[in-house]
């Protein structure tokens, strides 16, 4: 749900704040984003993009920062 909120609903990074007490959150968020990105690519390869406008990019950057900090 958090991954979708970040990618598709324009939620700010603050949405993860209340859940950071869970040490598993960074890994779960990163895995959810990987799953969604791969699923979207397989379902709609014509809409896939790997550029600065990729809707997943900000969320993936946040998740990787959280994983590194954990």
C-alpha positions as CSV (number, residue, x, y, z in Angstrom):
1,X,0.0,0.0,0.0
2,X,2.9,2.4,0.8
3,X,4.6,1.6,-2.4
4,X,1.4,2.4,-4.4
5,X,0.9,5.6,-2.4
6,X,4.4,6.8,-3.2
7,X,4.3,5.8,-6.9
8,X,0.8,6.4,-8.0
9,X,-0.8,8.7,-5.5
10,X,1.9,11.3,-5.1
11,X,2.3,10.7,-1.4
12,X,5.3,12.4,0.3
13,X,8.1,10.5,1.9
14,X,6.5,11.3,5.2
15,X,4.1,8.5,4.7
16,X,6.7,6.0,5.8
17,X,7.6,7.9,9.0
18,X,5.1,6.3,11.4
19,X,6.3,2.8,10.2
20,X,10.0,3.3,10.6
21,X,9.9,1.7,14.0
22,X,9.6,-1.7,12.2
23,X,13.1,-2.7,11.2
24,X,11.7,-4.8,8.4
25,X,10.0,-1.8,6.7
26,X,12.9,-0.7,4.4
27,X,13.3,-4.3,3.0
28,X,9.6,-4.8,2.6
29,X,9.2,-1.5,0.8
30,X,12.0,-2.2,-1.5
31,X,10.7,-5.6,-2.3
32,X,7.1,-4.3,-2.9
33,X,8.5,-1.7,-5.3
34,X,10.5,-4.3,-7.2
35,X,7.4,-6.5,-7.5
36,X,5.2,-3.6,-8.7
37,X,7.8,-2.4,-11.2
38,X,8.3,-5.9,-12.7
39,X,4.6,-6.6,-12.7
40,X,3.8,-3.3,-14.5
41,X,6.6,-3.9,-17.0
42,X,5.4,-7.4,-17.8
43,X,1.7,-6.3,-18.1
44,X,2.4,-3.2,-20.1
45,X,5.9,-3.3,-21.7
46,X,4.9,-0.5,-24.1
47,X,4.5,1.9,-21.1
48,X,7.8,1.0,-19.4
49,X,10.3,3.7,-19.0
50,X,13.8,4.0,-17.7
51,X,14.4,7.7,-17.5
52,X,14.1,10.6,-15.1
53,X,10.3,10.6,-15.5
54,X,10.0,7.0,-14.3
55,X,7.2,7.1,-11.7
56,X,9.1,4.5,-9.5
57,X,12.4,6.4,-9.3
58,X,11.7,8.6,-6.3
59,X,10.2,5.7,-4.3
60,X,13.0,3.4,-5.1
61,X,15.6,6.0,-4.1
62,X,13.8,6.5,-0.8
63,X,13.6,2.7,-0.2
64,X,17.3,2.3,-1.0
65,X,18.2,5.1,1.4
66,X,16.2,3.5,4.1
67,X,17.8,0.1,3.5
68,X,21.3,1.6,3.6
69,X,20.5,3.4,6.9
70,X,19.1,0.3,8.5
